[in-house]
């Protein structure tokens, strides 16, 4: 047996080195996969936070902050690459509702120059948009949730 090992020592050593190299390569693969998932998470969360913060701010104050809306719009521009079409459409819907809400608010600022019908229409639109924007926070949470799930890696 020792004679066999002596004759094939180099072959056995090469085999053991190959196994070690395969193991190291596999560990590097897992590390790179984890890094990729982490980088993707960071990019996705950078899109989600401005949307969440905007909607929470709206729920708290019941007013649209133009600067915050502008920042949210800027940060969600790359969402189509990171998320599916559903998220992009939801983000655009939130932006559209916020812009419409700001328009209604501007209309209501000039309330003395409005007819009763125009005033009631504006108030009803404001109420509808308020309810939709408040509900949008939960919709956004549910829509984004699948993108933030992680499986435990071995």
N, C-alpha and C positions, 0 to 999 in steps of 0.2 A: 504494500500500500504506500509506504514511504517512497519507494522507488517510483511509483506511478505519479505521486505528487511532485517529486523532484523533476521528473521528465516533463510534466505538464504544468509546472509552476507558473510559467509565463502565460499560458493559456487561461489558467484559473484566475490569475491576477487581472488579466484583461477583461474577463467575464465579470468579475466583481466590480471593477472600475466602470464598466458599461452599465451595470445595475445601479451603481451610485449616481452616475450621470443621468440616467433616466429618472431616478427619484428626484434629483435636483431640478431637472427640467420640468417635471410635473409640479413641483412646489412653486417654481417661478411662474408657471402657467396659472396656478391658483392665485398667486399674489397679484399678477397682472389683471386677472379677471376681477379680483376684489378692488383693485385700484380703479379700474374702469367703472365699476358699479358705484364706487364712492364719488368719482368725478361726475358721473351722470346724475347722481343724487344731488350733488352740490349745484349743478347747473339747473336742475329742475326746481329745487327749493328756492333758488334765486328768482325764478319766475312766479312761483306760488306765493311767496311772502308778500310781495307788493299787492297782489290781488286780495289776499286775505286781509292785509292791513287796511286797504282801501275800504273793503266792505265792513270791517269791524268799526272803522272810524265813522262810516256812514251810519251804522246802527247806533253808535254812541251819540253822535251829534245831529243826526237827521239833516245833514247838509253835505253837499259835494265840495270837497276841497280841490280846486282846479289844479294846483301844483301836484298834489298827490295823484290825481287822475292822470296828469301828464307823465309823471314818473312811472306809474303803473303801465301806462300804454307803451312807454319806451322799453320797459323791462320785459314785456310779454311779446315783443316783436319776434323773437326766435322760438316761440313756443311750438310752431309747426314742426320743427326739427326734433324737439325733445318729447313732444306729446302727440297724441292723435288729433284728428280733425275735430273731435268732440270738444276738446279743451280749447282749441283755437276759436271755435264758434261760441263757446261759453264766454271766453274772455271778451270777444267782440260784442256779444250781447250785453255784457255788463258795461262796457265802455259806451255803447249806444244808449243804454238806459240812463247812464249818468249824464251824458251830454243832453239828452232830452229833458232830464230833470232840471239841469241848469237853465235850459231854455225856458221851461215853465216857470222857474223861479224868477228869471228876468222879466217874464210877462207879468207875473204877479206883483213885481215891484212897482209897476205902473198901474195899480189897481183902480185909481180914480178915473183913468181914461178908458176903462173897459166897460163894456155893456154887461148886464147881469148874466146873459147867456155865455159870454166869453169868460167871465169870472168863474162861473160854475163849471164850465168845460175845463178851464185851467186847474181848478181845485180838484176836480175828479181825476184829471190826468196826473196831478201831483200825488194824489192818494194811491192811484194804481201803481205808479212808479215807485213810491215808497214801499209798498207791500212787496213788489217784485225785487227791489234792491235788498230788502231785508231777507227775503227768502233766498236770494242768490248766494248768500254766505254758506248756507247749508248745501245748496246745489254744488257750489265750488268745492267744498270739503269732500263731498261724495265723488265728484268727478275726478279730483286729483288723487284721492286715496289709493287707487290701484297702482299708481306710479311710485308710491313710497313704501311699498312692501318689500321686505328683504327676507331671503331664506338664509338659514344658518349654514355657513360654510364649514366644511370639515377641515 
